[in-house]
Amino acid sequence: MGKFDRGLSTALESHAELLVRTISNTIYLDPPQNPRRPAQFHQLFRGMNAESPEQREARMSRRLSGRDWPVFAHSMAGYERLRNLANCVLDVFENEVEGHFIETGVWRGGACILMQGLCRAAGEAGRKVFVADSFEGLPPPNAEEFPADEGDKHHTKDALAISLETVQDNFRSYGLLDDNVVFMKGWFKDTLPTLGDEKFGIIRLDGDMYESTIQAIEILYPKLSVGGYIIVDDFGAVRACRKAIGDYRKAHGIEEPIEQVDWTGAYWKKTRDI
Ligand SMILES: C[S@@+](CC[C@H](N)C(=O)[O-])C[C@H]1O[C@@H](n2cnc3c(N)ncnc32)[C@H](O)[C@@H]1O
């Protein structure tokens, strides 16, 4: 028998599934954002009522694989990547892998809300959830230092700039804002070096760019416990992110196989210290 008895394992698993569905909002299946035509609330729902079963199914498929930027859902990672995160969290609990949880690049906070919700449900109060973001969107590319980011346009997307207060409100709306949640506001290059000798059980990188990915992995991977997971949201979607991961793995001789979650998400379990 693992750490939890069968009753608690079943309850945790069903809590995880409920959180994943709620945070990805496969329940109401809100529409994707259209930056060129921001619609009013009533127009959005009129549109949803008017759609055919095939149109709804197509929207559901995009949400399951996290291909849209939702109007309301608290994460854009979609069902499959959030489900992968929940599985990693439950595995870390079960195997008593030491460490806190962190996401670098949180947007509305949904993936961190999921980790915090599972800590709360499992009584894992000793684990903190670190929520690292500028809360102002992405930095403009610094192509001199990070040529792979040349021409990157993420910093122009207002939809990616979600304020700290909004993210805190989102935690509050799930009843999950407490002292276990640590907000790290600022650029990763300034905030992550302030971490001390904390160990992590899960690090989830979702900063899109080469700069944001390399700065996070360089500081966090040495702090990841053996048996813990590193998850990379943009591995398939953003070539610069994939390059940062490849460069880091090569520089440190990391050979654990990369597992694909869906068309973009990827992860591996750390099996040895570097
Ligand atoms: C794609 S969104 C994250 C999506 C989120 N993980 C989710 O589940 O929906 C990228 C986030 O990374 C943040 N970000 C990217 N690079 C950053 C950096 N260098 N420093 C601080 N925040 C950064 C942005 O502000 C934005 O919130």
The ligand as a Gaussian input file, in Angstrom:
#p B3LYP/6-31G(d) Opt

LIG

0 1
 C        1.220000      31.457000     -21.532000
 S        1.109000      32.329000     -20.082000
 C        1.034000      31.077000     -18.843000
 C       -0.195000      30.193000     -18.885000
 C       -0.540000      29.507000     -17.584000
 N        0.521000      28.663000     -17.103000
 C       -1.824000      28.736000     -17.648000
 O       -1.904000      27.637000     -17.067000
 O       -2.796000      29.224000     -18.227000
 C        2.715000      32.982000     -19.874000
 C        2.930000      33.761000     -18.596000
 O        4.319000      33.888000     -18.378000
 C        4.614000      35.155000     -17.821000
 N        6.034000      35.402000     -18.155000
 C        6.696000      35.025000     -19.281000
 N        7.985000      35.350000     -19.220000
 C        8.192000      35.923000     -18.018000
 C        9.367000      36.434000     -17.361000
 N       10.559000      36.418000     -17.953000
 N        9.226000      36.924000     -16.116000
 C        8.003000      36.951000     -15.510000
 N        6.857000      36.468000     -16.092000
 C        6.954000      35.965000     -17.326000
 C        3.587000      36.072000     -18.469000
 O        3.330000      37.210000     -17.680000
 C        2.347000      35.152000     -18.565000
 O        1.525000      35.281000     -17.435000

